């Protein structure tokens, strides 16, 4: 289940919108040019499955999206706590790479969450939209959109990434400190879990 929270860009002191209804989320994001949809979840694909297994499992959906959007490169990015002694360093470096506000000048940022979760923060039209994506969610952020991404202090996710350019992920950082003024992944995810437990 996804969660969309919208605040004024001035800060999170007031909330413009908070919803976990997929139709409401899609309707709120569509005017921003953001693609949001849900794909069927493959229960037979392990959370930490290798890239080849993931791409084979979602081959039909990938082929359809590539035909619609003309993507030339598709890969799989995953981070999961485990026995890897390098995980803490890898997780810290990965989180810091995406955590500052940036744009992509030459490509959209399109991700499908095979497992786990992460939050895209979209800074558009005087507002910040935090989209907590979970397993089964696909989000497409148009090129030129100011945003950042938080995977939390202990990342656990697998995502399929789609690119029009063969160079892959290239970010242009704005230098803004806005990301530090809004609740991070750990804070929003904890509140979300409390709400789900109480429901």
Sine and cosine of phi, psi and omega as CSV:
sin_phi,cos_phi,sin_psi,cos_psi,sin_omega,cos_omega
0.00,0.00,0.72,-0.69,0.00,-1.00
-1.00,-0.02,0.35,-0.94,0.10,-0.99
-0.73,-0.69,0.78,-0.62,0.10,-1.00
-0.92,-0.38,0.82,-0.57,0.08,-1.00
-0.83,-0.56,0.77,-0.64,-0.01,-1.00
-0.86,-0.51,0.74,-0.67,0.06,-1.00
-0.80,-0.60,0.32,-0.95,0.21,-0.98
-0.90,0.43,0.49,-0.87,-0.02,-1.00
-0.91,0.42,-0.24,0.97,0.01,-1.00
-0.93,0.37,-0.40,0.92,0.01,-1.00
0.46,-0.89,0.13,-0.99,-0.09,-1.00
-1.00,0.01,0.30,0.95,-0.03,-1.00
-0.90,0.43,-0.49,0.87,0.08,-1.00
-0.78,-0.63,0.50,-0.87,-0.04,-1.00
-0.93,-0.37,0.81,-0.59,0.01,-1.00
-0.99,0.15,-0.63,0.78,-0.08,-1.00
-0.44,-0.90,0.61,-0.79,0.13,-0.99
-0.52,-0.85,0.91,-0.42,-0.06,-1.00
-0.49,-0.87,0.53,-0.85,0.11,-0.99
-0.90,-0.44,0.20,0.98,0.02,-1.00
-0.99,0.14,0.88,-0.47,-0.07,-1.00
-0.83,0.56,-0.63,0.78,-0.01,-1.00
-0.92,0.39,-0.65,0.76,0.03,-1.00
-0.92,0.40,-0.62,0.79,0.02,-1.00
-0.90,0.43,-0.75,0.67,0.01,-1.00
-0.87,0.49,-0.66,0.75,-0.01,-1.00
-0.92,0.39,-0.59,0.81,0.00,-1.00
-0.95,0.30,-0.56,0.83,-0.07,-1.00
-1.00,0.08,-0.43,0.90,-0.06,-1.00
-0.83,0.55,-0.69,0.72,0.01,-1.00
-0.89,0.46,-0.31,0.95,0.03,-1.00
-1.00,0.04,-0.03,1.00,-0.06,-1.00
0.98,0.18,0.21,0.98,-0.05,-1.00
-1.00,-0.01,0.79,-0.61,0.02,-1.00
-1.00,0.03,0.83,-0.56,0.09,-1.00
-0.74,-0.67,0.80,-0.60,0.08,-1.00
-0.45,-0.90,0.22,-0.98,0.01,-1.00
-0.87,-0.49,0.73,-0.69,0.05,-1.00
-0.97,-0.25,0.42,-0.91,0.08,-1.00
-0.86,0.51,0.64,-0.77,0.01,-1.00
-1.00,0.03,0.74,-0.67,0.04,-1.00
-1.00,-0.01,0.97,-0.24,-0.06,-1.00
-0.92,0.40,-0.35,0.93,-0.04,-1.00
-1.00,0.05,0.07,1.00,0.03,-1.00
-0.98,-0.21,0.89,-0.46,-0.02,-1.00
-0.90,0.43,0.47,-0.88,-0.02,-1.00
-0.85,0.53,-0.55,0.83,-0.04,-1.00
-0.95,-0.32,0.47,0.88,0.00,-1.00
-0.87,0.49,0.48,-0.88,0.01,-1.00
-0.95,0.30,0.26,-0.97,-0.10,-1.00
-0.86,0.52,-0.66,0.75,0.00,-1.00
-0.88,0.48,-0.67,0.75,0.02,-1.00
-0.90,0.44,-0.68,0.73,-0.01,-1.00
-0.90,0.43,-0.74,0.67,-0.04,-1.00
-0.90,0.43,-0.60,0.80,0.04,-1.00
-0.92,0.38,-0.64,0.77,-0.04,-1.00
-0.91,0.41,-0.57,0.82,-0.05,-1.00
-0.95,-0.32,0.42,0.91,-0.07,-1.00
-0.84,0.54,-0.66,0.75,-0.05,-1.00
-0.91,0.42,-0.72,0.69,0.00,-1.00
-0.92,0.39,-0.63,0.78,0.01,-1.00
-0.89,0.45,-0.71,0.70,0.00,-1.00
-0.87,0.49,-0.66,0.75,0.00,-1.00
-0.90,0.43,-0.71,0.70,-0.02,-1.00
-0.92,0.39,-0.64,0.77,0.04,-1.00
-0.88,0.47,-0.63,0.78,0.02,-1.00
-0.91,0.41,-0.60,0.80,-0.02,-1.00
-0.97,0.26,-0.63,0.78,-0.19,-0.98
-0.93,-0.36,-0.17,0.99,0.04,-1.00
0.95,0.32,0.53,0.85,0.04,-1.00
-0.94,0.35,0.60,-0.80,-0.02,-1.00
-0.95,-0.30,-0.36,0.93,-0.05,-1.00
-0.74,-0.68,0.74,-0.67,0.05,-1.00
-0.74,-0.68,0.76,-0.65,0.06,-1.00
-0.62,-0.78,0.00,-1.00,-0.04,-1.00
-0.81,-0.58,0.76,-0.64,0.06,-1.00
-0.89,-0.46,0.76,-0.65,0.01,-1.00
-0.60,-0.80,0.61,-0.79,0.12,-0.99
-0.67,-0.75,0.79,-0.62,-0.03,-1.00
-0.57,-0.82,0.73,-0.68,0.10,-1.00
-0.87,0.49,0.56,-0.83,0.00,-1.00
-0.02,-1.00,-0.57,-0.82,-0.07,-1.00
-1.00,0.06,-0.10,0.99,-0.04,-1.00
-0.92,0.38,0.90,-0.43,-0.01,-1.00
-0.91,0.41,-0.27,0.96,0.00,-1.00
-1.00,-0.01,-0.05,1.00,-0.04,-1.00
-0.82,0.58,-0.76,0.65,-0.03,-1.00
-0.83,0.55,-0.68,0.73,0.00,-1.00
-0.93,0.37,-0.67,0.74,0.03,-1.00
-0.89,0.46,-0.69,0.72,-0.03,-1.00
-0.90,0.44,-0.70,0.72,-0.01,-1.00
-0.89,0.45,-0.70,0.71,-0.01,-1.00
-0.91,0.41,-0.67,0.74,0.00,-1.00
-0.90,0.44,-0.69,0.72,-0.01,-1.00
-0.89,0.45,-0.72,0.70,-0.05,-1.00
-0.90,0.43,-0.50,0.86,-0.02,-1.00
-0.88,0.47,-0.63,0.78,-0.12,-0.99
-0.98,-0.19,-0.09,1.00,-0.22,-0.98
-0.98,0.18,-0.31,0.95,0.01,-1.00
-1.00,-0.05,0.53,-0.85,-0.04,-1.00
-0.87,0.50,0.70,-0.71,-0.03,-1.00
-0.44,-0.90,0.12,-0.99,0.13,-0.99
-0.76,-0.65,0.17,-0.98,0.17,-0.98
-0.85,-0.53,0.91,-0.42,-0.12,-0.99
-0.98,0.21,-0.47,0.88,-0.13,-0.99
-0.90,-0.44,0.06,1.00,-0.07,-1.00
-0.39,-0.92,0.39,-0.92,0.17,-0.99
-0.98,0.18,0.26,-0.97,0.14,-0.99
-0.90,-0.43,0.95,-0.30,-0.09,-1.00
-0.86,-0.52,0.81,-0.58,-0.04,-1.00
-0.70,-0.71,0.67,-0.74,0.16,-0.99
-0.89,-0.46,0.79,-0.61,-0.05,-1.00
-1.00,0.01,0.94,-0.33,0.04,-1.00
-0.98,0.20,-0.58,0.82,-0.01,-1.00
-0.43,-0.90,0.38,-0.93,0.06,-1.00
0.95,0.31,-0.42,-0.91,-0.09,-1.00
-0.36,-0.93,0.21,-0.98,0.06,-1.00
-0.21,-0.98,0.25,-0.97,-0.04,-1.00
-0.85,-0.53,0.82,-0.58,0.19,-0.98
-1.00,-0.08,0.77,-0.64,0.07,-1.00
-0.95,-0.32,0.90,-0.45,-0.05,-1.00
-0.97,-0.26,0.86,-0.52,-0.03,-1.00
-0.97,-0.24,1.00,-0.09,-0.14,-0.99
-0.65,-0.76,0.70,-0.72,0.16,-0.99
0.86,0.52,0.60,0.80,0.04,-1.00
0.98,0.19,0.17,0.99,0.01,-1.00
-0.73,-0.68,0.33,-0.94,0.12,-0.99
-0.88,-0.47,0.83,-0.56,-0.01,-1.00
-0.94,-0.35,0.91,-0.41,0.04,-1.00
-0.99,-0.11,0.90,-0.43,-0.03,-1.00
-0.94,-0.33,0.97,-0.24,0.05,-1.00
-0.99,0.13,0.95,-0.32,-0.03,-1.00
-0.99,-0.13,0.67,-0.75,0.04,-1.00
-0.82,-0.57,-0.03,-1.00,-0.02,-1.00
-0.77,0.63,0.79,-0.61,0.01,-1.00
0.99,-0.15,-0.14,0.99,-0.03,-1.00
-1.00,-0.06,0.67,-0.74,0.16,-0.99
-0.88,-0.48,0.75,-0.66,0.01,-1.00
-0.78,-0.63,0.73,-0.68,0.04,-1.00
-0.85,-0.52,0.92,-0.39,-0.01,-1.00
-0.99,-0.15,0.86,-0.50,-0.07,-1.00
-0.91,0.42,0.53,-0.85,0.06,-1.00
-0.82,0.58,0.58,-0.82,0.01,-1.00
1.00,0.06,-0.13,0.99,0.00,-1.00
-0.99,0.15,0.81,-0.58,0.05,-1.00
-0.96,0.29,0.75,-0.66,-0.08,-1.00
-0.27,-0.96,0.14,-0.99,0.20,-0.98
-0.53,-0.85,0.20,-0.98,-0.07,-1.00
-0.71,-0.70,0.71,-0.70,0.02,-1.00
-0.82,-0.57,0.82,-0.57,0.04,-1.00
-0.97,-0.22,0.04,1.00,0.03,-1.00
1.00,0.05,0.17,-0.99,-0.05,-1.00
-0.97,0.22,-0.32,0.95,0.08,-1.00
-0.77,-0.64,0.96,0.27,-0.10,-1.00
-0.84,0.54,0.67,-0.74,0.08,-1.00
-0.54,-0.84,1.00,-0.01,-0.03,-1.00
-0.36,-0.93,0.37,-0.93,0.19,-0.98
-0.75,-0.66,0.76,-0.64,-0.04,-1.00
-0.69,-0.73,0.62,-0.78,0.15,-0.99
-1.00,0.01,0.75,-0.67,-0.03,-1.00
-0.92,-0.39,0.65,-0.76,-0.03,-1.00
-0.87,-0.49,0.71,-0.70,-0.01,-1.00
-0.72,-0.69,0.60,-0.80,0.17,-0.98
-0.99,0.10,-0.47,0.88,-0.05,-1.00
-0.97,-0.22,0.63,-0.78,-0.02,-1.00
-0.94,0.35,-0.32,0.95,-0.02,-1.00
-0.95,0.32,-0.23,0.97,0.02,-1.00
0.97,0.23,-0.60,-0.80,-0.13,-0.99
-0.97,0.25,0.89,-0.46,0.09,-1.00
-0.73,-0.69,0.90,-0.44,-0.04,-1.00
-0.96,-0.28,0.59,-0.81,0.14,-0.99
-0.93,-0.36,0.94,-0.33,-0.11,-0.99
-0.99,0.13,0.66,-0.75,-0.07,-1.00
-0.99,0.13,-0.36,0.93,-0.07,-1.00
1.00,0.09,-0.04,1.00,0.01,-1.00
-0.95,0.31,0.52,-0.86,0.07,-1.00
-0.98,-0.18,0.27,0.96,-0.11,-0.99
-0.85,0.52,-0.55,0.84,-0.05,-1.00
-0.86,0.52,-0.53,0.85,-0.02,-1.00
-0.96,0.28,-0.17,0.98,-0.03,-1.00
-1.00,-0.06,-0.06,1.00,-0.08,-1.00
-0.86,-0.50,0.43,-0.90,-0.02,-1.00
-0.83,0.56,0.69,-0.72,-0.01,-1.00
-0.99,0.10,-0.01,-1.00,-0.03,-1.00
-0.83,0.56,-0.76,0.65,-0.08,-1.00
-0.85,0.53,-0.65,0.76,-0.02,-1.00
-0.93,0.37,-0.76,0.65,-0.03,-1.00
-0.92,0.39,-0.67,0.75,-0.02,-1.00
-0.91,0.42,-0.62,0.79,0.02,-1.00
-0.90,0.43,-0.68,0.73,0.04,-1.00
-0.90,0.43,-0.62,0.78,0.02,-1.00
-0.89,0.45,-0.69,0.72,0.00,-1.00
-0.91,0.41,-0.60,0.80,0.06,-1.00
-0.89,0.45,-0.67,0.75,0.01,-1.00
-0.90,0.44,-0.66,0.75,-0.01,-1.00
-0.92,0.40,-0.63,0.78,0.00,-1.00
-0.92,0.40,-0.54,0.84,-0.03,-1.00
-0.99,0.15,-0.31,0.95,-0.06,-1.00
-0.96,0.29,0.00,0.00,0.00,0.00
